Each structure stands twice: as C-alpha cells, then as structure tokens.
C-alpha cells in the first residue's frame, strides 16, 4: 500500500495561523491541530507534540491491537488514541491563561494507520479527508453548532 500525506492550512476570516501537524517517522501516526486564542500556535504545537510523545513508545502495542480481530482489542486501540488526545488537552490547560485572558484551545485530528486501516480520533473543526486518485471524501464531521443543528434536521436558515 502506498501512502502519501500532506497538510493544508486554510485560515478563515476569524482565524490567524496557529495550525501545526506532525507525522511520526514510521508513518503510523498523523496529527493535525489548530489552535485558538492569543497563543494559538503554541497550543497547537503542544497538542501535536503531546499526542506523538504519548503514542510513539506504544506503537508496537497499538500495531498488535490493530492486528487482533476481536472487538475489545479495537476498543483498546481507540482508547489509547483518545487517551493521547486527552493528555494533550490537559497539557494545554497546564499552560495557564495568557496575558490577554483568552483561553487556549485547539482542535485535533489523529490518524493511526496500521495494517492498511485508518483509525481516527477527532475533536473540533479540523478535518480528515480520504483522497484516492481524483476522488476525495471528508471522513470527519466538524464539532460546531452548525453541524449539531444540521444533525438535528434544522434547515440552514435557523
């Protein structure tokens, strides 16, 4: 299987930079984080570093869990990925409040590619896409008020 990865930062009207991504050398873990607040870049970089540092020592165990077809092994794998993201969230909280008082926040997507299967842990409004040839599809749903209302069946005007 051939895997290519890349990142794109498309800052919106209300966002200013603050994106960071990281890929481990083995090509198993891919992390994208987008920070908000006055120190967005520091927050997103901290998330990427924390997630990768939490997972890299356990890569062999994660690969073993992915190879195990039992549902509980896959659940343990996902708990490991989500646990790394929770550690990243805690590390952001430890940074404290910047001088301007704006809370540090970050969206994060983590993709773990093992044995040809992608496992995704997602929070916020970063996105993961699967691209094959000229075709692509979004694999994650943004955690936004708009998407929540849409899931409830409300129309766009609301």
C-alpha positions in Angstrom: 0.0 0.0 0.0 1.3 3.4 -0.9 0.6 6.3 1.4 1.1 10.0 0.8 0.3 12.6 3.4 0.1 16.3 3.3 -1.3 19.3 5.2 -3.1 22.4 4.2 -3.8 25.4 6.4 -6.8 27.4 5.2 -7.3 30.2 7.8 -10.8 31.6 7.8 -11.8 35.2 8.3 -11.7 35.0 12.1 -8.6 32.8 12.4 -4.9 33.7 12.3 -2.5 30.9 11.8 -2.0 28.6 14.7 -2.0 25.3 12.8 0.5 22.5 13.3 0.9 19.0 12.1 3.2 16.1 12.9 3.9 12.7 11.4 6.0 10.1 13.1 8.9 8.7 11.1 7.3 5.3 10.6 4.2 6.8 9.0 1.9 5.3 11.6 0.6 8.4 13.4 -0.5 11.6 11.7 -1.6 14.6 13.9 -3.2 17.9 12.9 -4.0 20.6 15.4 -5.4 24.0 15.0 -5.2 26.4 18.0 -7.4 29.3 19.0 -6.7 32.1 21.4 -3.8 34.6 21.6 -1.2 31.8 21.7 -2.8 29.5 19.1 0.5 28.4 17.6 1.9 27.3 21.0 -1.3 25.5 21.8 -1.5 23.6 18.6 2.2 22.7 18.6 1.8 21.5 22.2 -1.1 19.3 21.2 0.9 17.7 18.3 3.9 17.1 20.4 2.0 15.7 23.4 0.0 13.3 21.2 3.0 12.0 19.3 5.1 11.6 22.5 2.3 9.7 24.2 1.8 7.3 21.3 5.3 6.6 19.9 6.5 4.4 22.8 3.4 2.3 22.4 3.5 1.9 18.6 4.2 -1.9 18.8 1.3 -2.5 21.2 -1.0 -0.5 19.0 0.0 -2.5 15.9 -0.7 -5.7 17.9 -4.1 -4.4 19.0 -4.9 -3.5 15.3 -3.9 -7.0 14.1 -6.2 -8.6 16.7 -9.7 -9.0 15.1 -11.5 -9.1 18.5 -13.7 -6.0 19.1 -12.3 -5.5 22.5 -8.8 -5.1 21.0 -10.0 -2.5 18.6 -11.8 -0.7 21.5 -8.5 -0.7 23.5 -6.7 0.7 20.4 -9.2 3.6 20.2 -9.0 4.2 24.0 -5.2 4.5 23.5 -5.7 7.1 20.7 -8.3 9.1 22.7 -6.2 8.9 25.8 -3.3 10.6 24.0 -5.7 13.4 22.9 -6.9 13.8 26.5 -3.3 14.1 27.7 -2.8 16.8 25.1 -5.9 18.7 26.3 -4.6 18.5 29.9 -1.2 19.8 28.8 -2.9 22.8 27.2 -4.8 23.5 30.5 -1.4 23.5 32.3 -0.1 26.3 30.1 -2.2 28.7 32.1 -4.1 31.7 30.9 -2.2 34.1 28.6 -1.9 37.8 29.4 -4.9 38.8 27.3 -7.1 36.3 29.3 -8.2 34.3 26.2 -8.4 30.6 26.9 -6.1 28.4 24.9 -8.0 25.9 22.8 -7.1 23.5 20.0 -8.9 21.2 17.6 -7.2 18.0 16.9 -7.3 15.1 14.4 -5.2 12.0 14.9 -5.0 9.3 12.3 -3.3 6.0 13.1 -2.6 4.0 10.0 -1.9 0.3 10.8 -2.1 -2.7 8.6 -4.0 -0.8 5.9 -6.7 0.5 8.2 -7.0 4.1 9.4 -8.2 4.7 12.9 -9.3 8.3 13.6 -9.7 10.3 16.8 -11.2 13.7 16.2 -12.3 16.7 18.2 -13.1 20.2 16.9 -13.2 21.5 13.4 -10.0 20.2 11.8 -10.8 17.7 9.1 -9.6 14.4 7.8 -10.1 13.6 4.1 -9.5 10.4 2.2 -8.2 11.0 -1.3 -7.9 8.3 -3.9 -6.9 9.4 -7.3 -9.2 12.3 -8.3 -11.9 11.3 -5.7 -12.0 12.6 -2.1 -14.3 12.5 0.8 -14.4 14.0 4.2 -14.2 11.4 6.9 -14.8 13.6 10.0 -17.7 15.9 10.9 -16.9 19.3 12.4 -17.8 19.7 16.1 -19.6 23.0 15.5 -23.0 24.5 16.4 -23.9 24.4 12.6 -23.2 20.7 12.3 -25.1 19.9 15.5 -28.1 21.8 14.2 -27.8 20.1 10.8 -27.7 16.7 12.5 -31.0 17.6 14.3 -32.6 18.3 11.0 -32.8 22.1 11.2 -32.6 24.0 8.0 -29.7 26.3 7.1 -31.7 29.5 7.8 -32.0 28.6 11.5 
